Amino acid sequence: MNLISYITLSTSIFIIGIWGIFLNRKNIIIMLMSIELMLLSINLNFIIFSIYLDDIVGQVFSLFILTVAAAESAIGLAILTVLYNVRGTVAVEFINLMKG
């Protein structure tokens, strides 16, 4: 596969992530998965251009992004678990009740 094919794949994954956020505003878990898709498509771009330009900086930066994405998922799911135990629902419209 050439460079354009990889960029097209990454762009389509990113657009699917954006659609997941905008079309499904009720389920917070699907919104978190859509954010993960967007981060993974960005990582794919970094790796593609790192290999294409023969530079390791993109791959190192991709590892940092994967680390931050894993921490974001773990913390987000922990907050959602606690919210479900307290409120009994993880609906997005009730998230504003977490204030104070």
C-alpha positions in Angstrom: 0.0 0.0 0.0 1.2 3.5 -0.7 1.1 6.6 1.5 -2.3 7.8 0.2 -4.0 4.6 1.1 -2.8 4.8 4.7 -3.8 8.4 5.0 -7.2 7.6 3.6 -7.6 4.8 6.1 -6.6 7.1 9.0 -8.9 9.8 7.8 -11.9 7.4 7.6 -11.2 6.1 11.1 -11.0 9.7 12.4 -14.3 10.6 10.6 -16.0 7.5 12.2 -14.8 8.7 15.6 -16.3 12.2 14.9 -19.5 10.7 13.8 -19.6 8.6 17.0 -19.4 11.7 19.1 -21.9 13.8 17.2 -24.5 11.2 16.4 -24.6 9.5 19.8 -24.8 12.1 22.5 -26.7 9.8 24.9 -24.2 7.1 25.7 -21.0 8.2 27.4 -19.2 4.9 26.8 -19.7 5.2 23.0 -18.4 8.7 23.2 -15.2 7.5 25.0 -14.7 4.8 22.4 -15.1 7.4 19.7 -12.4 9.6 21.3 -10.2 6.5 21.4 -10.8 5.9 17.7 -9.8 9.5 17.0 -6.6 9.1 19.0 -5.7 5.9 17.3 -6.1 7.4 13.8 -3.8 10.2 14.8 -1.3 7.6 16.0 -1.6 5.8 12.7 -0.7 9.1 11.0 2.3 9.6 13.2 3.5 6.1 12.5 2.9 6.3 8.8 4.9 9.6 8.4 7.6 8.3 10.8 8.2 5.3 8.5 7.8 7.4 5.3 10.3 10.1 6.5 12.6 7.5 8.2 12.5 9.3 11.5 11.7 7.7 14.9 10.2 10.8 16.6 6.7 10.0 15.3 6.8 6.5 16.7 8.0 7.8 20.1 5.3 10.5 20.1 2.8 7.8 19.2 3.8 5.8 22.3 3.2 8.9 24.5 -0.2 9.4 23.0 -1.1 5.7 23.6 0.0 6.1 27.2 -2.2 9.1 27.7 -5.1 7.4 26.0 -4.8 4.4 28.2 -4.8 6.6 31.3 -7.8 8.6 30.0 -9.7 5.4 29.4 -8.9 3.9 32.9 -9.8 7.1 34.7 -12.9 7.7 32.6 -14.2 4.2 33.1 -13.5 4.4 36.9 -15.5 7.7 37.1 -18.3 6.1 35.1 -18.3 3.0 37.4 -18.6 5.2 40.5 -21.3 7.4 38.8 -23.3 4.3 38.0 -23.0 3.0 41.6 -24.2 6.3 43.0 -26.8 7.4 40.4 -27.8 4.1 38.8 -27.3 5.5 35.3 -24.5 6.7 33.1 -26.7 8.9 30.9 -25.0 12.1 29.6 -27.8 14.4 30.6 -27.3 13.5 34.3 -23.5 14.2 34.3 -24.1 17.8 35.3 -25.3 16.5 38.7 -21.6 15.7 39.6 -20.9 19.3 40.4 -19.8 19.9 44.0 
